[in-house]
Amino acid sequence: MQKSAAEKSNDAIAAQLAPVGRETVQDRVYTELRRALIGGLFEPSQVLTIRGLADALVTSTMPVREALGRLITEKALEALPNRSVRVPPITLERMDDLLSARILIEGEAISLAASRMTPRQISRIEAMLGEWDEMRALKHKKDVDHEVTLNQSFHFEIYRACGSAVLIPMIESLWLQSGPCIRVAIYAFSDAGEVDTAHYHRRIVAALTTQDADAAREALVADISRPFAFLRKKLQADMPKD
């Protein structure tokens, strides 16, 4: 039976279009792995396998392989000879480079946001602080995953108010690369009995409430510099003595 002109036209169109379902799976896998890296759910030097990630995400290996390729290109992961990948290890040079870039980019974003945040947005970040206090009160149920997620939500709620569509992807890229370091810092702070991050977040909220851009930037720099400075000292202390 011969096909109609309409059927032939549909076949011609289908031959030129990629399957939507396959693209959707690839995008979802990439988005989830990116979210995990930004949120610090993977640790520095952690080795990840394609099969292990595919099983965890309940998908085939193809979308995982392609997502990992994109993340390697973005310098969020490193390729290993045995077809696995790893989260980049922490080095002094890498930390200093990331911190300098974050201070520059995120400092500008919060300065812009200071005069733009609405009372509703301020209320949202205050609610996050309340949730943080409730979580920290349950010292016997410390949830690092929840802590890093709250930290990310707090910062990006502010950055999205900056009014710049260019800055946000740049900040996401920096968090993509520094997220694993932040997770290590949370554990280190806990072991050392350091001051809770919420202390620095309260300073940020106070500055944003009065629309004080300079104070907001200063509080942010103190907040994001602290884990890097702490890890720097820890790395230097662990270095072999000559």
Buried (B, 14 or more C-beta within 10 A) or exposed (E): EEEEEEEEEEEEEEEEEEEEEEEEBBEBBBEBBBBBBBBBBBBBEBEBBBEEBBEEBEBEEBBBBBBBBBBEEBEBBBEEEEEBBBBBEBEEEBBEEBBEBBBEBBBBBBBBBBBBBEEEBBEBBBEBBEBBEEBEEEEEEEEEEEBBBBBBBBBBBBBBBBEBEEBBEBBBBBBBBBBBBBBBBBEBBBEEEBEBBBEBBBBBBEBBBEEBBEBBBBBBBBBBBBBBEBBBEBEEEEEEEE
